[in-house]
Amino acid sequence: MKIGLPLSFAVALTCAACGPKIGPGGVSSSDAIVHVHSNVRDAQVFVDGRYLAPLTALGGGVAIEAGVHRFELRHDDYFSSYLELKLARAERRKVTMELAPVLP
């Protein structure tokens, strides 16, 4: 599994045994790109159970290897939202994940 940001820098998460890799060149032309939109701009983004970044930092989207992946948005004032995506090689997809506020 590899996850990355197609920005001026790239972040890639590899398998748990390999650990995270940070630096340029983490994004491949065969990676799928997922653009996540939400009603809560400062939600935290998790992919396959691993923290990636705040949603506001993902302006270029998330680069990830083809396959099935679980996206999650978390925020202290909202219920979490989950989405499982099956992504093809080099696929580009836009998704919207809404968060419902936690009642006082």
C-alpha positions in Angstrom: 0.0 0.0 0.0 1.3 3.5 -0.9 -0.4 6.8 -0.2 0.9 10.2 -1.2 0.2 13.8 -1.8 0.8 15.2 -5.3 2.1 18.5 -4.1 5.6 20.1 -4.1 6.5 17.3 -1.7 5.1 13.8 -1.6 4.1 11.6 1.3 4.0 7.9 0.8 2.9 5.3 3.3 4.1 1.8 2.5 3.2 -1.5 4.1 3.4 -1.6 7.9 6.6 -3.6 7.9 8.3 -1.0 5.6 7.2 2.1 7.6 6.5 5.5 6.2 8.6 7.2 3.4 8.6 10.9 3.1 10.2 12.9 0.3 9.9 13.6 -3.5 9.2 10.8 -5.9 6.6 9.1 -3.7 3.9 9.4 -6.3 3.8 7.1 -9.4 2.0 7.8 -12.7 0.1 4.5 -12.1 -1.3 5.8 -8.7 -5.0 6.6 -8.4 -5.7 10.2 -7.3 -8.7 10.8 -4.9 -9.9 14.3 -4.2 -11.9 14.3 -0.9 -14.5 17.1 -0.2 -16.4 17.6 3.0 -18.6 20.0 4.9 -15.9 20.0 7.6 -12.7 21.5 6.1 -10.5 20.8 9.1 -11.4 17.1 9.4 -8.5 14.7 9.8 -8.0 12.2 6.9 -7.2 8.5 7.5 -6.6 6.0 4.8 -6.6 2.2 5.7 -6.4 3.2 9.4 -3.4 5.4 9.0 -3.4 9.1 9.7 -2.6 11.1 6.5 -3.2 14.8 7.0 -5.8 17.5 7.7 -8.2 17.8 4.8 -7.1 21.3 4.1 -3.6 20.1 3.4 -4.8 17.7 0.6 -5.6 20.4 -2.0 -4.0 18.2 -4.7 -5.7 15.0 -3.6 -4.4 11.7 -2.2 -2.3 9.5 -4.5 -2.7 5.8 -3.7 -2.0 2.5 -5.3 -4.9 0.7 -7.1 -7.0 -1.6 -5.0 -9.6 -1.3 -2.3 -9.0 1.3 0.4 -11.0 2.7 3.3 -11.1 6.5 3.7 -12.1 8.0 7.0 -12.7 11.6 8.1 -12.5 12.4 11.9 -13.2 15.5 13.9 -13.8 15.9 17.6 -17.2 17.8 17.1 -18.6 15.4 14.5 -19.3 11.7 14.0 -16.7 10.0 11.8 -17.4 9.2 8.2 -16.2 6.1 6.3 -16.0 5.3 2.6 -14.5 2.2 1.0 -13.3 2.8 -2.6 -12.2 0.3 -5.2 -9.6 2.2 -7.3 -8.2 1.3 -10.7 -4.7 2.0 -11.9 -4.3 5.8 -12.7 -7.9 6.5 -11.9 -9.0 10.0 -10.9 -12.0 10.3 -8.6 -13.8 13.0 -6.6 -15.7 12.0 -3.5 -17.8 13.9 -0.9 -17.8 12.7 2.7 -20.3 14.5 5.0 -19.9 14.6 8.8 -22.9 14.9 11.1 -22.4 17.1 14.2 -22.3 15.5 17.6 -25.3 16.8 19.7 -24.5 18.4 23.0 
